[in-house]
Amino acid sequence: MVDGQARGVLYCGSWAESAVGEVVARAAFSVADSLATELRVRSEIDRRLSSFATPASTDIGSAAREELRESYAEIRSIAASISDESVKRRLQAIERRLAALSGDGSATTLDVRLSPREVDVLASVALGATNAEVAASLGLREGTVKSYLQSAMSKLDVSTRHAAVTKARRAGILP
């Protein structure tokens, strides 16, 4: 336990049946205390180091930001249609760079993992595309687009398309 939260579990076992006495328990508790101290120290170090991090200013105009978002969506669309893994990895690296360029330093940390297709759909929705337009551009059925969008909205814990795009942008998932 670290600061009242479970951060790990230690398992102990033996091949032979034996009673767990104070000598064995004391050693196990000592290991658990040492591990808790190490985790507490690491958390504090991470907290202090994060206070020193100052993101570079990437203030760009609204027209440039929209062009960046359109380029991002187009690259995601192209990457989805390519089977060559090395080209796909290169396009994904460009996507990450474009997403980083649009950041304003206020990204929030979310413990959300969207599938690549959910991000594709959100990127198109972010440009104002309808479900039918998203389906046509990604080669999907409109019902499939709705499913991906609902899944992303559920994972992001929002109830509208606009809120999903906004939250994904704040989390750095979309530019």
C-alpha positions in Angstrom: 0.0 0.0 0.0 1.3 3.4 -0.9 -0.6 6.5 0.3 -3.6 4.4 0.9 -3.7 2.8 -2.6 -2.8 -0.7 -3.5 0.2 -0.5 -5.8 1.3 -4.1 -5.9 0.7 -7.6 -4.6 3.3 -9.9 -3.3 2.7 -13.6 -3.5 4.4 -16.1 -1.4 4.3 -19.9 -1.8 5.9 -23.1 -0.7 6.0 -26.6 -2.3 5.7 -28.1 1.1 2.9 -27.7 3.6 4.0 -25.7 6.6 2.5 -23.3 9.1 3.3 -19.6 8.5 4.9 -18.4 11.6 6.0 -15.0 12.8 9.5 -15.5 11.4 8.2 -16.0 7.9 5.6 -13.3 8.1 8.1 -10.8 9.5 10.4 -11.3 6.5 7.4 -11.0 4.0 6.3 -7.8 5.7 9.8 -6.4 5.6 10.0 -7.0 1.9 6.5 -5.4 1.4 7.6 -2.3 3.5 10.8 -1.9 1.4 8.8 -2.1 -1.8 6.2 0.4 -0.6 9.0 2.8 0.3 10.6 2.4 -3.1 7.3 3.0 -4.9 6.6 6.1 -2.7 10.0 7.5 -3.5 9.6 6.9 -7.2 6.2 8.5 -7.2 7.6 11.6 -5.5 10.5 11.8 -7.9 8.1 11.6 -10.9 5.9 14.3 -9.3 8.9 16.6 -8.8 10.4 16.0 -12.2 7.0 16.7 -13.9 6.9 20.1 -12.3 10.2 21.0 -14.1 8.9 20.0 -17.5 8.0 23.0 -19.5 6.4 22.3 -22.9 7.7 24.2 -25.9 5.3 26.8 -27.1 3.6 25.7 -30.3 1.1 28.5 -30.7 -0.2 28.3 -34.2 -3.0 30.2 -35.9 -6.5 28.7 -36.3 -6.2 28.3 -40.0 -2.9 26.5 -39.7 -4.4 24.3 -36.9 -7.3 23.3 -39.2 -4.9 22.5 -42.0 -2.9 20.4 -39.5 -6.1 18.5 -38.4 -7.1 17.9 -42.0 -3.6 16.6 -42.9 -3.7 14.3 -39.8 -7.1 12.8 -40.8 -5.9 12.3 -44.4 -2.7 10.5 -43.2 -4.7 8.3 -40.9 -7.0 7.4 -43.8 -4.1 6.6 -46.1 -2.4 4.5 -43.4 -5.6 2.5 -42.9 -5.5 1.4 -46.5 -1.9 0.4 -46.7 -0.7 -3.1 -46.1 3.1 -2.5 -46.1 4.0 -2.4 -42.4 7.1 -0.2 -42.8 5.2 2.5 -44.7 2.4 2.2 -42.1 5.0 2.8 -39.3 6.4 5.8 -41.1 2.9 7.3 -41.5 2.2 6.7 -37.8 5.4 8.5 -36.9 4.2 11.5 -39.0 0.8 11.3 -37.2 2.4 11.5 -33.8 4.5 14.5 -35.0 1.4 16.3 -36.3 -0.5 15.6 -33.1 2.4 17.0 -31.0 2.6 20.1 -33.2 -1.0 21.0 -32.4 -0.6 20.7 -28.6 -1.0 23.8 -26.5 0.7 22.3 -23.4 -2.6 21.7 -21.6 -3.0 18.0 -22.5 -4.7 16.0 -19.8 -3.7 12.5 -19.0 -6.4 9.9 -19.6 -6.2 6.2 -19.0 -8.1 5.6 -22.3 -6.9 3.4 -25.1 -8.8 3.9 -28.4 -8.5 1.5 -31.2 -6.8 2.8 -34.4 -10.2 2.7 -36.2 -11.9 4.6 -33.4 -9.2 7.3 -33.8 -9.7 7.3 -37.6 -13.4 7.8 -37.1 -12.9 10.6 -34.5 -10.3 12.3 -36.7 -12.9 12.5 -39.5 -15.7 13.6 -37.2 -13.4 16.3 -35.9 -13.3 17.8 -39.4 -17.1 17.9 -39.4 -17.8 14.8 -41.5 -21.1 13.1 -41.2 -21.3 9.4 -40.4 -22.0 8.7 -44.1 -19.0 10.8 -45.2 -16.7 9.1 -42.7 -18.0 5.7 -44.0 -17.2 6.7 -47.5 -13.8 8.0 -46.8 -12.7 5.0 -44.7 -14.4 2.3 -46.7 -16.7 1.3 -43.9 -20.5 0.9 -43.5 -22.4 3.7 -41.8 -23.5 1.4 -39.1 -19.8 0.4 -38.4 -18.9 4.1 -38.2 -21.7 4.6 -35.6 -20.4 1.6 -33.6 -16.8 2.9 -33.6 -18.0 6.4 -32.6 -20.2 5.0 -29.8 -17.4 2.9 -28.5 -15.0 5.9 -28.5 -17.6 8.0 -26.8 -18.1 5.3 -24.1 -14.3 5.0 -23.5 -14.0 8.7 -23.3 -17.0 8.9 -21.0 -18.9 11.5 -23.1 -22.3 11.6 -24.7 -21.8 13.7 -27.8 -19.6 13.6 -30.9 -18.4 17.1 -30.1 -17.5 16.2 -26.5 -15.6 13.1 -27.8 -13.5 15.2 -30.2 -12.8 17.8 -27.5 -11.8 15.3 -24.9 -9.6 13.4 -27.4 -7.9 16.6 -28.3 -7.3 17.6 -24.7 -5.8 14.1 -24.1 -3.5 14.5 -27.1 -5.2 11.6 -29.0 -6.2 14.0 -31.8 -4.5 17.2 -33.0 
